[in-house]
Amino acid sequence: MQHAELDTEPETLQDREPKTEPDTAPDTQLNTALNAALNTAPYTAPPTRLQTESQTATTFQCPRSNTVYSLAEASQYDNMRSPFGINEILRELRPDSIVLDAGCATGHHAIIMSNICQFVYGVDKNQDHIDCAMRKTNIRANVKFVNADICNLSCFEDGQFDVILVSQVLHHLVDKGDICDESKNRSACQSAISECARLLKPKGKLILITTSLYQRQQSYHFFQFFPETAWRRLRSNWTLTETEWFSALLRTYRFRLSACHTPSDSHWNETERSPYERCLDPSWISTDGAFALLNEAEFSHYTRSIRNDSTQNDGVKLARELEAKRRSVGEASVYVYTLRDELDTII
Ligand SMILES: C[S@@+](CC[C@H](N)C(=O)[O-])C[C@H]1O[C@@H](n2cnc3c(N)ncnc32)[C@H](O)[C@@H]1O
């Protein structure tokens, strides 16, 4: 489906509200399945156009875009980032699933998913991320990484995927200079959702991971030190997926919300240092695109405020408070949508 007119049905935002209670129960069934899959792992590579190309010589020539990420960031990303919501994602996969991780970064979700399903493609427009993902997977035959823009995935066939994961990507689609331009954000987002609808099989699953404005305010300590000017400027980008417009967009492309989880996971895999220390570390900062959106004065305000706060408050106590916030509000939510087939639409 190409860019369709959005319908104007009344908002169903409550459908997208995260559950108040985050999911904390261990999924033992899932772990058993995962371990079994890790021990066997037979698969048949799916027939696709990409299949004939080698892992290192892809024919996709997406121009290097003006991403918000610095070149130094790819290697740091792996050290510091943890694959958020992985249990909730794995629940949606089957051994015969063909999966696309759209905006895969260095492939941490894709690699875990490839342990339990037939084939995983990861695409990202940042070539450094793709290079890093490829280095980690050069001996795996059922995962492939491609430098491509999720707003135009013409390299893939219609109805090729059972599951598409879009994790923390939709607010990053436009170039840094356009980040406050609501119409460009919406247009890019519509292109991405339209591509997901085209690429999914009927009844396929679209898994969206997004952070609400409330989660950003509550569960991310460092965002509280962004000055008001930055919050005002970035608000429309940060609320993009919470709008009526976004709900209508999903309905227009025949997506029906089938599950919503708010895991208590963290996006970061390190806990031992003080949150103050971490939030001033340039390597850590390089893993979050939001920092690249601050101007020089705003970034100075940020570092000054963190330093001031750290002289007045106890880092250990703050870490505990943050952990509690993360468990009650969540850093992000996992929304699972099912693509209705034509018959569903008529009924
Ligand atoms: C915050 S990271 C999230 C990465 C990963 N999905 C995760 O959850 O950890 C956003 C990623 O989206 C990628 N990205 C942004 N816009 C994109 C686009 N138009 N096409 C493909 N990837 C894009 C960035 O390069 C970056 O790797």
Ligand as a Chemical Component Dictionary entry (heavy atoms), coordinates in Angstrom:
data_LIG
# 
_chem_comp.id                   LIG 
_chem_comp.type                 NON-POLYMER 
_chem_comp.pdbx_formal_charge   0 
_chem_comp.three_letter_code    LIG 
# 
loop_
_chem_comp_atom.comp_id 
_chem_comp_atom.atom_id 
_chem_comp_atom.alt_atom_id 
_chem_comp_atom.type_symbol 
_chem_comp_atom.charge 
_chem_comp_atom.model_Cartn_x 
_chem_comp_atom.model_Cartn_y 
_chem_comp_atom.model_Cartn_z 
_chem_comp_atom.pdbx_ordinal 
LIG C1  C1  C 0  17.871 4.326  19.316 1  
LIG S1  S1  S 1  18.545 3.300  18.085 2  
LIG C2  C2  C 0  17.603 1.812  18.392 3  
LIG C3  C3  C 0  18.328 0.596  17.939 4  
LIG C4  C4  C 0  17.709 -0.745 18.261 5  
LIG N1  N1  N 0  16.512 -0.972 17.485 6  
LIG C5  C5  C 0  17.441 -0.863 19.728 7  
LIG O1  O1  O 0  16.282 -0.944 20.119 8  
LIG O2  O2  O -1 18.389 -0.874 20.491 9  
LIG C6  C6  C 0  17.848 3.895  16.581 10 
LIG C7  C7  C 0  18.424 3.209  15.370 11 
LIG O3  O3  O 0  17.597 3.526  14.242 12 
LIG C8  C8  C 0  18.439 3.751  13.135 13 
LIG N2  N2  N 0  17.669 4.523  12.151 14 
LIG C9  C9  C 0  17.211 5.769  12.267 15 
LIG N3  N3  N 0  16.533 6.123  11.175 16 
LIG C10 C10 C 0  16.568 5.067  10.325 17 
LIG C11 C11 C 0  16.052 4.832  9.031  18 
LIG N4  N4  N 0  15.361 5.770  8.363  19 
LIG N5  N5  N 0  16.272 3.640  8.455  20 
LIG C12 C12 C 0  16.988 2.690  9.101  21 
LIG N6  N6  N 0  17.498 2.867  10.346 22 
LIG C13 C13 C 0  17.296 4.037  10.958 23 
LIG C14 C14 C 0  19.637 4.461  13.723 24 
LIG O4  O4  O 0  20.751 4.424  12.860 25 
LIG C15 C15 C 0  19.825 3.681  15.014 26 
LIG O5  O5  O 0  20.653 2.584  14.829 27 
# 
loop_
_chem_comp_bond.comp_id 
_chem_comp_bond.atom_id_1 
_chem_comp_bond.atom_id_2 
_chem_comp_bond.value_order 
_chem_comp_bond.pdbx_ordinal 
LIG C1  S1  SING 1  
LIG S1  C2  SING 2  
LIG S1  C6  SING 3  
LIG C2  C3  SING 4  
LIG C3  C4  SING 5  
LIG C4  N1  SING 6  
LIG C4  C5  SING 7  
LIG C5  O1  DOUB 8  
LIG C5  O2  SING 9  
LIG C6  C7  SING 10 
LIG C7  O3  SING 11 
LIG C7  C15 SING 12 
LIG O3  C8  SING 13 
LIG C8  N2  SING 14 
LIG C8  C14 SING 15 
LIG N2  C9  SING 16 
LIG N2  C13 SING 17 
LIG C9  N3  DOUB 18 
LIG N3  C10 SING 19 
LIG C10 C11 SING 20 
LIG C10 C13 DOUB 21 
LIG C11 N4  SING 22 
LIG C11 N5  DOUB 23 
LIG N5  C12 SING 24 
LIG C12 N6  DOUB 25 
LIG N6  C13 SING 26 
LIG C14 O4  SING 27 
LIG C14 C15 SING 28 
LIG C15 O5  SING 29 
# 
